[in-house]
Amino acid sequence: MLEWKGTDIPEVSFPADVVVRNMQPDDLPEVAELDAAAFKPLWQNTLDALERALSQATSAIVAEDAQGLVGYQLSTANPFGAHLARLAVRPDVQRRGVGS
């Protein structure tokens, strides 16, 4: 479990060619493809599961470059805090700071 004790959040720098924006329902087919690429079959989310997750998310963000989506995150919240429900980065762009 991670706990934030009110300290400053460190600055994050994304790769210059990556844009971060709110996820839209139209993104979900591409998000499902990204999820399938990032995880082994046992851990992959179906399009239906991602649709349900988006409807319950407090925060849903995608990262994209000129070729399309390279990452996404879904988070939920409750009275006690937030939960990072899913974070995925396309394998060919991992270790470039997209997940940060």
C-alpha positions in Angstrom: 0.0 0.0 0.0 1.2 3.5 -0.8 0.4 6.4 1.4 0.8 10.1 0.5 1.7 12.2 3.5 1.2 15.6 1.9 4.7 16.1 0.6 5.2 17.7 -2.8 4.5 15.4 -5.8 7.6 15.1 -7.9 7.6 16.7 -11.4 7.1 14.2 -14.2 8.4 14.7 -17.7 6.8 12.6 -20.5 8.6 11.9 -23.7 8.2 15.0 -26.0 6.2 13.1 -28.6 3.6 11.8 -26.1 0.4 13.6 -25.3 -1.7 12.8 -22.2 -5.4 13.3 -22.2 -8.7 12.1 -20.7 -9.9 8.7 -22.0 -13.0 8.8 -24.1 -15.4 5.9 -24.8 -14.3 5.9 -28.4 -10.8 5.1 -27.2 -11.8 1.7 -25.7 -11.2 -0.6 -28.7 -7.7 0.7 -29.0 -7.3 0.5 -25.2 -8.3 -3.1 -25.3 -5.7 -3.8 -28.0 -3.0 -2.1 -25.9 -4.1 -4.1 -22.9 -3.8 -7.3 -24.8 -0.3 -6.3 -26.0 0.9 -5.4 -22.5 -0.4 -8.4 -20.5 -0.5 -12.2 -20.8 -3.9 -13.6 -21.6 -4.8 -14.4 -18.0 -4.5 -10.7 -17.0 -6.0 -9.1 -20.1 -9.1 -7.0 -19.9 -11.8 -7.5 -22.5 -13.5 -4.6 -24.2 -16.6 -5.2 -22.1 -14.6 -5.2 -18.8 -12.9 -1.9 -19.9 -16.3 -0.3 -20.7 -17.4 -1.2 -17.1 -14.1 0.0 -15.7 -14.4 3.4 -17.5 -17.9 3.9 -16.2 -16.6 3.4 -12.6 -13.4 5.3 -12.9 -12.7 8.6 -11.2 -9.7 9.2 -13.5 -9.1 7.6 -16.9 -6.2 8.9 -18.9 -4.6 7.8 -22.2 -1.1 8.6 -23.5 -0.7 8.8 -27.2 2.0 9.5 -29.8 1.7 9.9 -33.6 1.1 6.1 -34.0 -1.7 5.9 -31.5 -2.2 5.0 -27.9 0.9 4.0 -26.0 -0.5 3.8 -22.5 -3.5 4.2 -20.2 -4.5 4.3 -16.6 -7.8 3.8 -14.8 -8.2 4.9 -11.1 -11.1 4.8 -8.7 -11.8 6.7 -5.5 -13.6 6.1 -2.2 -13.9 8.1 1.0 -10.5 6.7 2.2 -8.4 7.5 -0.9 -7.8 6.4 -4.5 -6.9 3.2 -6.1 -4.8 2.8 -9.3 -6.9 0.1 -10.9 -4.9 -0.4 -14.1 -1.8 1.0 -15.7 -0.6 -0.3 -19.0 2.1 0.8 -21.5 2.6 -0.7 -24.9 5.6 -3.0 -24.7 7.6 -1.3 -27.5 7.5 2.0 -25.6 8.1 0.8 -22.1 10.9 2.3 -20.1 10.5 5.7 -21.8 8.6 7.4 -18.9 5.1 6.9 -20.3 3.9 5.1 -17.1 5.2 7.7 -14.8 
